[in-house]
Amino acid sequence: MSFPLLTATAALPAIGAIATAAVPAAKRTAAKWLALLFSLATFVLAVTVLVRFDPDGDRYQLTESHAWIADFGVRYELGVDGIGVALIALTALLIPFIILAGWHDADPLETGSSRWRPTQGFFALILGVEAMVILSFEATDVFLFYIFFEAMLIPMYFLIGGFGDRAHEHGEKAAATQRSYAAVKFLLYNLAGGLIMLAAVIGLYVVAGNFSLQEIAEARANGTLDMSTSTERWLFLGFFFAFAVKAPLWPLHTWLPNAMQESTAPVAVLITAVVDKVGTFAMLRFCLQLFPEASKWATPVILVLALISIIYGALLAVGQRDIKRLIAYASISHFGFIIMGIFAMTSQGQSGATLYMINHGISTAALMLVAGFLISRRGSRLIADYGGVQKVAPVLAGTFLIGSLATLSLPGLAPFVSEFLVLVGTFTRYPVIGIIATFGIVLAALYTLVLYQRTMTGPVKPEVSAMPDLRMRELVVVAPLVVLLIFLGVYPKPVTQIIDPAVKQTMSDVQKKDPQPEVEAAK
């Protein structure tokens, strides 16, 4: 039997979570280093998966299949395609930076505080989330995917509710109340989506007789699976609803601004750059592959909802006073672009959407983590409390600027390529949707540049006059992300050559071809 590389990649952070949680309470620093070590080892395994993956090979590679609950047709089946392997690499890349950025976020509060933060638990929960996210990207059994799709909510609930941001203008008691509200809202929204999906998973089993993604997809393609049009549409809606909550798509998005505002910056990155990607990934893997006809049937409505997300999220970002809420609404707008690219049903749109998942993860991590460093120095999330930071902390301001420019998809930075592909892919099939979506770019320029202007330029406010610049640990976190933003903005081929074959297979699943350009015949 070959080495179970996919299982090892997911099991290593799970083992790390248990080991970190077991470190004695007095050994907080040892727990941090142990968590970082396991995250780096997981990254090495993820790179190994990436190297061993052949973009021109079989659709699902490094597969593993074992009997699990035989009476119900449930198997432990893993496999990765180009989209899954790219997102596994993104997850494993970001987790070490998340741990380093949150190095002191779970330290004990000041003497006399009524709360004590269990440092070991904080880092163990992060590793636990990593394990579940990676398994979600690997699972090719629908029931196995569902288990980890739902299980990741529990550690995220505790990360949001138990380890919130210390910067709160109304004091510790109000902060605890807001954290609890944000955590419960996050959990209820996602549990509601998960319960609806569970009903759809059961319905799929009743129709197909098993949970194997590959077997069901092959039966659909061969015409041997008897599924009526109405049944397919209802099952599609059950799956899509859960994924739209996780993504998040308007109007199911309202949990995200609260969750990101009340979380520490590293946990906010974990939410939007890692966990939320499971939703958009699942739209490609499960919705389009299992329910191709229903996906095409729902496309017009989904495109309208994605367009609303783009414009609505950008408009609300413009009016925000809180730095974290601004970034949260910007992410809602970006997820609108991703979902629009997926359901444009063109190779450019879906390649752009998948590339956007990677680039959004890197750019949001860079911006949010630098914003977290800024907030920890001033003790406030309010934009109005800053001014002139670039004069006292130029490196911090410079990295904040690069993260902001990446958020507005400036040419030369990674998100530009993906956003351009999404818009081109959408315009070729739905020109009106594509034209309106471009206004999201204009609004992005407005909210990001205004954010930078109000926080970094102008007279130096007394409260920030002694603000220190980025320290070595913080530079180690931010510098690689900035390098990646520039590198992938200039040369995205290393990612596109991995994801493009998988996108072509997805297009084949829904039996769609790219529209041919209308060229007037030469006279």
C-alpha positions, 0 to 999 in steps of 0.5 A: 500500500502506498503512503497515504499522503492526503490522510497524513496532510490532514492528520498532522495538524490534527495531531498537532492540535492534540499535542498543543492542547496537552502542553502544561498551562505554565508552558505557553511559549512551548505550546506556541512553538509546538503549534508553529512546528506542526503547521510548518510540517503540514506545509511541507506535506502540502508542498509534497502533494503539490509536487506529486500532482500531475495537472495533465493526469487523472482528474482525482489523484493520490486517491485513498478509498477504504470501507467505513460505514458499509451498511449506508454506503459511506466510504473514507474516500480522498482525492485531489484535483487541480482546484483542491490541491491549490487550495490545500497549498493556500491553507497550509501556507497561511496557517504558519503566518496566522500562528505567528501573527497571533503569537501574543493574542491569547496571552493572559490578560492584565492582572486583575482581569476576570478572564484568563486566555488559555493560550494552548487552546487558541493554537490547538483550535487553529490547527484543528480548523486547518485539519478539517479544512484540508479534509474538506478539500480532499474528500470525494465522499459526499457524507465524509465532506459533510462531516468536516464541513460542519465540524469546523464550525465548533472550533471556529465558534470558540475562536470567535467567542473566546478569543476576541479582539482586545480593542473595544471602545466600550470596555471588556464587558461590552466586548464579551457581549459582542463576541458572544453575539458574533459567535452565536450568529456565525454558528446559527447561520452556518448550522442552518445551512448545514441542516438543509444540506444534510437533508439534501445529502440524505436525498442524494443517497436515496436517489443514488444509493451511495455517497461517492462523488465519482460514482454518482458523477459517472452515473449522471454522465452515463445516463444510468442514474434516474434523477428527475429534473425537480429532484435534481433542482431541490437537491442542488438548492439544498447544497447551494444554500449551505455553500452560499452561507459559508461563502458568504453570498448576499443575503446570507452574508450578515454573520461575516462582518460581526465575526470578523469585527469581534475576532482577533486579526489572525482569526479573521484571516482564518475565517475569510481566507481559509474557511470561507473558501470551502463554500466556493470550492464546494460549488465547483466540486459538488454543485456543478459536478453532481447537479449540472442541469440544475446549476444551469437552471439556477445560473441567472438568479445566482449571477444576480445575487453575486452582482448584488454582493459585489456592489452592496459589499463595496458600497457598505465598505465605503461607509464603514468607520471600523477597519475590520468591518471595512475589510469584511464588506470588501471580502463580501464584494470579492466573494461576489466576483468569485461566485460570478466567475463560477456560474458564468460557465466559461473557462475564463470565468471559472479559472479566474474564480479559482485563481481569485480564491488563491489571490484573495486569500493572500491579499486579505491575509496581508491587509488584515494582518497588517491592520491587526498589527496597527490596531494592537498598537493603538488599541482602537479599530476606528478609522478616525483614531488614526492619522499620519502613521506613515510618518512614524511607522513607514514600513507598516504604512508601506505594507498596509498600502500594498495590501490595500492596492491588492484589495482594489486589484491594482495591475501588477498585483495578484488579484488583478489577473483573477478579477480580469479573468472573471470579468472577461469570462462573464462578459462573453456570456452575460455582457450586462452582468459583466458591465455592471460588475465593473463598478465594483472596481471603482468602489474598491478604489474608493474605499481602499484609498480613503482608508489609507488616506485617513489612517496613514496620511495627514497630520500625526495624531498625538495618540500615534506619535510614538507608534513603533514600526513593524517588528521582526516577527511581524515582518516575517509574517507580512514580507512573504505575503507581499512577495507572493502578491507581486510574483503572482501578479506578474507571473500567475502561470504556476497556479493557472497551469494547475487549475486550468485542466480541472476547470476544463473538466468542470466545464465538461460536467455542465456540458458548456463551451466558451462562446465564440467571438462574433467576428464580422466576415471579411469582405 
